[in-house]
Amino acid sequence: QVQLVESGGGLVQVGGSLRLSCAASGTILSRNVMGWYRQAPGKQRELVATITSGFSTYYADSVKGRFAISRDNGKNTVYLQMNSLNPEDTAVYYCKIDMYALGSRSYWGQGTQVTVSS
Protein backbone atom coordinates (compact mmCIF):
# COMPACT_ATOMS: atom_id res chain seq x y z
CA GLN A 1 0.00 0.00 0.00
CA VAL A 2 1.10 3.55 -0.70
CA GLN A 3 0.15 6.75 1.09
CA LEU A 4 0.56 10.26 -0.30
CA VAL A 5 0.48 13.31 1.95
CA GLU A 6 0.32 16.78 0.42
CA SER A 7 1.21 20.02 2.14
CA GLY A 8 1.86 23.66 1.31
CA GLY A 9 -1.52 24.85 0.14
CA GLY A 10 -3.10 28.05 1.37
CA LEU A 11 -4.34 31.51 0.52
CA VAL A 12 -2.20 33.77 -1.64
CA GLN A 13 -2.73 37.01 -3.50
CA VAL A 14 -2.64 37.38 -7.26
CA GLY A 15 0.93 37.26 -8.49
CA GLY A 16 2.12 35.40 -5.43
CA SER A 17 3.84 32.05 -5.07
CA LEU A 18 3.30 28.78 -3.25
CA ARG A 19 5.24 25.55 -3.04
CA LEU A 20 3.38 22.28 -2.68
CA SER A 21 4.99 19.10 -1.40
CA CYS A 22 3.82 15.51 -1.59
CA ALA A 23 5.54 12.75 0.34
CA ALA A 24 4.94 9.15 -0.62
CA SER A 25 5.37 6.30 1.82
CA GLY A 26 4.98 2.56 1.64
CA THR A 27 6.21 0.29 -1.13
CA ILE A 28 7.38 2.67 -3.85
CA LEU A 29 8.52 1.03 -7.07
CA SER A 30 11.54 2.60 -8.70
CA ARG A 31 9.81 3.05 -12.06
CA ASN A 32 7.11 5.59 -11.44
CA VAL A 33 5.56 8.88 -12.45
CA MET A 34 4.51 11.44 -9.87
CA GLY A 35 2.22 14.28 -10.75
CA TRP A 36 -0.03 17.08 -9.67
CA TYR A 37 -3.65 17.46 -10.68
CA ARG A 38 -6.21 20.05 -9.69
CA GLN A 39 -9.95 20.35 -9.46
CA ALA A 40 -11.77 23.65 -9.30
CA PRO A 41 -15.37 23.87 -8.09
CA GLY A 42 -17.77 22.61 -10.74
CA LYS A 43 -14.98 21.46 -13.02
CA GLN A 44 -13.32 18.16 -13.83
CA ARG A 45 -9.99 17.22 -12.36
CA GLU A 46 -7.19 18.21 -14.72
CA LEU A 47 -3.53 17.41 -15.11
CA VAL A 48 -1.13 20.14 -14.02
CA ALA A 49 2.32 18.57 -14.30
CA THR A 50 4.11 15.22 -14.12
CA ILE A 51 7.65 14.05 -13.55
CA THR A 52 9.07 10.60 -14.12
CA SER A 53 11.55 8.83 -11.90
CA GLY A 54 14.06 9.73 -14.62
CA PHE A 55 13.16 13.41 -14.20
CA SER A 56 11.32 13.93 -17.49
CA THR A 57 8.63 16.55 -17.04
CA TYR A 58 5.34 17.50 -18.63
CA TYR A 59 3.23 20.61 -18.06
CA ALA A 60 -0.26 21.64 -18.97
CA ASP A 61 -0.25 24.65 -21.30
CA SER A 62 -2.04 26.74 -18.68
CA VAL A 63 0.90 26.52 -16.24
CA LYS A 64 3.93 26.43 -18.55
CA GLY A 65 6.46 29.06 -17.58
CA ARG A 66 4.81 29.65 -14.19
CA PHE A 67 4.93 26.28 -12.41
CA ALA A 68 7.89 23.96 -11.91
CA ILE A 69 7.69 20.34 -10.83
CA SER A 70 10.63 18.60 -9.19
CA ARG A 71 11.29 15.52 -7.09
CA ASP A 72 13.65 14.00 -4.60
CA ASN A 73 13.81 10.27 -5.25
CA GLY A 74 15.64 9.64 -2.01
CA LYS A 75 12.72 11.12 -0.08
CA ASN A 76 9.99 9.89 -2.46
CA THR A 77 8.75 13.46 -2.52
CA VAL A 78 7.47 15.60 -5.37
CA TYR A 79 7.22 19.38 -5.31
CA LEU A 80 5.27 21.95 -7.27
CA GLN A 81 6.61 25.49 -7.26
CA MET A 82 3.81 27.80 -8.36
CA ASN A 83 4.62 31.36 -9.35
CA SER A 84 2.60 34.22 -10.83
CA LEU A 85 -0.58 32.73 -9.44
CA ASN A 86 -3.92 33.98 -10.69
CA PRO A 87 -7.52 33.32 -9.60
CA GLU A 88 -7.88 30.61 -12.29
CA ASP A 89 -5.33 28.57 -10.35
CA THR A 90 -7.70 28.29 -7.40
CA ALA A 91 -8.46 24.61 -6.88
CA VAL A 92 -7.82 21.59 -4.75
CA TYR A 93 -4.45 20.20 -5.80
CA TYR A 94 -3.95 16.45 -5.71
CA CYS A 95 -0.78 14.43 -5.85
CA LYS A 96 -0.73 11.15 -7.74
CA ILE A 97 1.78 8.37 -8.23
CA ASP A 98 1.66 5.81 -11.01
CA MET A 99 3.95 2.82 -10.55
CA TYR A 100 4.89 0.38 -13.27
CA ALA A 101 5.94 -3.25 -12.87
CA LEU A 102 4.01 -6.06 -14.58
CA GLY A 103 1.10 -3.64 -14.90
CA SER A 104 0.45 -0.36 -13.18
CA ARG A 105 -0.88 0.91 -9.88
CA SER A 106 -2.03 4.40 -9.04
CA TYR A 107 -2.54 6.21 -5.76
CA TRP A 108 -3.89 9.65 -4.91
CA GLY A 109 -3.32 12.03 -2.06
CA GLN A 110 -6.13 13.66 -0.12
CA GLY A 111 -5.66 17.06 -1.74
CA THR A 112 -4.63 20.50 -0.56
CA GLN A 113 -6.56 23.71 -1.17
CA VAL A 114 -4.95 26.57 -3.07
CA THR A 115 -6.88 29.83 -3.15
CA VAL A 116 -5.70 32.85 -5.10
CA SER A 117 -7.44 36.05 -4.10
CA SER A 118 -7.76 39.16 -6.21
C-alpha positions in Angstrom: 0.0 0.0 0.0 1.1 3.6 -0.7 0.2 6.8 1.1 0.6 10.3 -0.3 0.5 13.3 1.9 0.3 16.8 0.4 1.2 20.0 2.1 1.9 23.7 1.3 -1.5 24.9 0.1 -3.1 28.0 1.4 -4.3 31.5 0.5 -2.2 33.8 -1.6 -2.7 37.0 -3.5 -2.6 37.4 -7.3 0.9 37.3 -8.5 2.1 35.4 -5.4 3.8 32.0 -5.1 3.3 28.8 -3.2 5.2 25.6 -3.0 3.4 22.3 -2.7 5.0 19.1 -1.4 3.8 15.5 -1.6 5.5 12.8 0.3 4.9 9.1 -0.6 5.4 6.3 1.8 5.0 2.6 1.6 6.2 0.3 -1.1 7.4 2.7 -3.9 8.5 1.0 -7.1 11.5 2.6 -8.7 9.8 3.0 -12.1 7.1 5.6 -11.4 5.6 8.9 -12.4 4.5 11.4 -9.9 2.2 14.3 -10.7 0.0 17.1 -9.7 -3.6 17.5 -10.7 -6.2 20.0 -9.7 -9.9 20.4 -9.5 -11.8 23.7 -9.3 -15.4 23.9 -8.1 -17.8 22.6 -10.7 -15.0 21.5 -13.0 -13.3 18.2 -13.8 -10.0 17.2 -12.4 -7.2 18.2 -14.7 -3.5 17.4 -15.1 -1.1 20.1 -14.0 2.3 18.6 -14.3 4.1 15.2 -14.1 7.7 14.1 -13.6 9.1 10.6 -14.1 11.5 8.8 -11.9 14.1 9.7 -14.6 13.2 13.4 -14.2 11.3 13.9 -17.5 8.6 16.5 -17.0 5.3 17.5 -18.6 3.2 20.6 -18.1 -0.3 21.6 -19.0 -0.2 24.6 -21.3 -2.0 26.7 -18.7 0.9 26.5 -16.2 3.9 26.4 -18.6 6.5 29.1 -17.6 4.8 29.6 -14.2 4.9 26.3 -12.4 7.9 24.0 -11.9 7.7 20.3 -10.8 10.6 18.6 -9.2 11.3 15.5 -7.1 13.7 14.0 -4.6 13.8 10.3 -5.3 15.6 9.6 -2.0 12.7 11.1 -0.1 10.0 9.9 -2.5 8.8 13.5 -2.5 7.5 15.6 -5.4 7.2 19.4 -5.3 5.3 21.9 -7.3 6.6 25.5 -7.3 3.8 27.8 -8.4 4.6 31.4 -9.4 2.6 34.2 -10.8 -0.6 32.7 -9.4 -3.9 34.0 -10.7 -7.5 33.3 -9.6 -7.9 30.6 -12.3 -5.3 28.6 -10.4 -7.7 28.3 -7.4 -8.5 24.6 -6.9 -7.8 21.6 -4.7 -4.5 20.2 -5.8 -4.0 16.5 -5.7 -0.8 14.4 -5.9 -0.7 11.1 -7.7 1.8 8.4 -8.2 1.7 5.8 -11.0 3.9 2.8 -10.5 4.9 0.4 -13.3 5.9 -3.3 -12.9 4.0 -6.1 -14.6 1.1 -3.6 -14.9 0.4 -0.4 -13.2 -0.9 0.9 -9.9 -2.0 4.4 -9.0 -2.5 6.2 -5.8 -3.9 9.6 -4.9 -3.3 12.0 -2.1 -6.1 13.7 -0.1 -5.7 17.1 -1.7 -4.6 20.5 -0.6 -6.6 23.7 -1.2 -5.0 26.6 -3.1 -6.9 29.8 -3.1 -5.7 32.9 -5.1 -7.4 36.0 -4.1 -7.8 39.2 -6.2 
